[in-house]
Amino acid sequence: TEHVRLVARHVYNREEFLRFDSDVGVYRAVTPLGQSSAEYWNSQKEVLERKRAELDT
């Protein structure tokens, strides 16, 4: 089987502040600006499940 990896990068003012990596399975803050966003999105279980399911389609 083939390994597929999803990486979603969130950028503001040309600076990446938040990242979702399917190998990790959660949102990670890249800068302090992304910390509150990562905490929020990681608390949304249905969003995490949907992101993880994107690989299956």
C-alpha positions as CSV (number, residue, x, y, z in Angstrom):
1,T,0.0,0.0,0.0
2,E,1.0,3.6,-0.6
3,H,1.5,6.0,2.3
4,V,-0.3,9.3,1.8
5,R,0.4,12.3,4.0
6,L,-1.8,15.4,4.4
7,V,-0.1,18.7,5.5
8,A,-2.4,21.8,5.8
9,R,-0.4,25.0,6.5
10,H,-2.1,28.1,7.7
11,V,-0.4,31.4,6.8
12,Y,-0.9,34.9,8.0
13,N,1.1,37.9,6.7
14,R,3.4,35.4,4.8
15,E,4.3,33.5,8.0
16,E,3.1,30.0,8.8
17,F,1.5,30.0,12.2
18,L,-0.5,26.7,12.3
19,R,-0.1,23.3,10.7
20,F,-2.1,20.0,10.5
21,D,0.1,17.0,9.7
22,S,-1.7,13.7,9.2
23,D,1.3,11.9,10.5
24,V,0.9,13.7,13.9
25,G,-2.9,13.8,13.7
26,V,-3.5,17.1,15.5
27,Y,-2.9,20.8,14.8
28,R,0.4,22.2,15.9
29,A,1.3,25.8,16.5
30,V,4.3,26.9,14.5
31,T,4.5,30.3,16.2
32,P,3.0,31.8,19.3
33,L,0.3,33.3,17.2
34,G,-0.9,29.8,16.4
35,Q,-1.1,28.5,19.9
36,S,-4.7,29.5,20.7
37,S,-5.9,28.3,17.2
38,A,-4.2,24.9,17.7
39,E,-5.9,24.6,21.1
40,Y,-9.3,25.5,19.6
41,W,-9.1,23.2,16.6
42,N,-7.7,20.3,18.6
43,S,-10.7,20.6,21.0
44,Q,-13.1,20.2,18.0
45,K,-13.2,16.4,17.7
46,E,-15.4,16.3,14.6
47,V,-12.9,18.6,12.8
48,L,-10.0,16.3,13.7
49,E,-12.0,13.3,12.5
50,R,-12.9,15.0,9.2
51,K,-9.2,16.0,8.6
52,R,-8.1,12.4,9.3
53,A,-10.8,11.0,7.0
54,E,-9.7,13.2,4.1
55,L,-6.9,10.7,3.5
56,D,-9.3,7.9,3.1
57,T,-11.2,9.5,0.2
